[in-house]
Amino acid sequence: MVHGVNDANVVGSVFTVFIELVENKQPDKIEEYVKSVYPGEYVCVLGADQLRVDWVYPGTQFLITDYDGSESIQYKDGDYWSVA
């Protein structure tokens, strides 16, 4: 959610721009853009040069896990799921 914005079209366009910056490997522009979206807020973009976009097919069940600042995607059809 973009701070203070509930309009899905605005939020979608914000993420579209962000994704383009990440995919085009423009970490300097990411900082500028995030600061423009969150004016007056403290913005930390350490690691922006390491960001990547992983596309997931619609309907895919997944879980984003975080360990000490390192995120990863686990898919429900992967090895980490148990069935009773």
C-alpha positions as CSV (number, residue, x, y, z in Angstrom):
1,M,0.0,0.0,0.0
2,V,1.3,3.4,-0.9
3,H,1.2,5.7,2.2
4,G,-2.1,7.4,2.4
5,V,-3.4,6.3,-1.0
6,N,-6.4,3.9,-1.4
7,D,-6.8,4.3,-5.2
8,A,-5.9,1.0,-6.8
9,N,-5.0,2.7,-10.1
10,V,-2.5,5.1,-8.4
11,V,-1.0,2.2,-6.3
12,G,-0.7,0.1,-9.5
13,S,1.1,2.9,-11.4
14,V,3.5,3.4,-8.5
15,F,4.4,-0.3,-8.5
16,T,4.7,-0.3,-12.3
17,V,7.3,2.5,-12.2
18,F,9.1,0.8,-9.3
19,I,9.2,-2.6,-11.1
20,E,10.6,-0.9,-14.3
21,L,13.4,0.8,-12.2
22,V,14.3,-2.5,-10.6
23,E,14.2,-4.5,-13.9
24,N,16.3,-1.8,-15.6
25,K,18.8,-1.9,-12.8
26,Q,18.5,1.8,-11.9
27,P,19.2,1.9,-8.1
28,D,19.9,5.6,-8.0
29,K,16.6,6.4,-9.6
30,I,14.9,4.0,-7.1
31,E,15.9,6.2,-4.2
32,E,14.7,9.4,-6.0
33,Y,11.4,7.7,-6.8
34,V,10.7,6.3,-3.4
35,K,11.5,9.7,-1.8
36,S,9.0,11.3,-4.2
37,V,6.3,8.7,-3.2
38,Y,6.9,9.2,0.5
39,P,7.8,12.9,0.8
40,G,9.1,13.9,4.2
41,E,9.6,10.3,5.3
42,Y,12.9,8.7,6.2
43,V,13.7,6.5,3.2
44,C,16.4,3.8,3.4
45,V,17.2,2.1,0.1
46,L,20.3,0.2,1.1
47,G,20.5,-2.9,-1.2
48,A,18.4,-1.3,-4.0
49,D,21.1,-2.5,-6.4
50,Q,20.3,-6.1,-5.3
51,L,16.6,-5.9,-5.8
52,R,15.0,-8.2,-8.4
53,V,11.4,-9.0,-9.5
54,D,10.3,-12.6,-9.5
55,W,7.1,-13.1,-11.6
56,V,4.6,-15.6,-10.3
57,Y,1.9,-17.1,-12.4
58,P,-1.7,-16.1,-11.4
59,G,-3.1,-18.7,-9.0
60,T,0.2,-19.9,-7.8
61,Q,0.3,-20.3,-4.0
62,F,3.5,-19.0,-2.5
63,L,5.0,-17.6,0.7
64,I,7.7,-14.9,1.0
65,T,10.0,-15.8,3.8
66,D,12.6,-13.5,5.4
67,Y,15.7,-14.4,7.3
68,D,17.9,-11.7,8.6
69,G,17.0,-9.4,5.7
70,S,17.2,-12.0,3.0
71,E,13.8,-12.8,1.4
72,S,13.0,-15.8,-0.6
73,I,9.9,-17.3,-2.2
74,Q,8.6,-20.7,-1.3
75,Y,6.0,-22.3,-3.5
76,K,3.2,-24.5,-2.1
77,D,4.2,-27.3,-4.5
78,G,7.8,-27.2,-3.2
79,D,9.6,-29.4,-0.8
80,Y,8.7,-27.4,2.4
81,W,5.0,-28.2,2.6
82,S,3.5,-31.1,4.5
83,V,0.2,-32.8,3.9
84,A,-1.6,-34.7,6.7
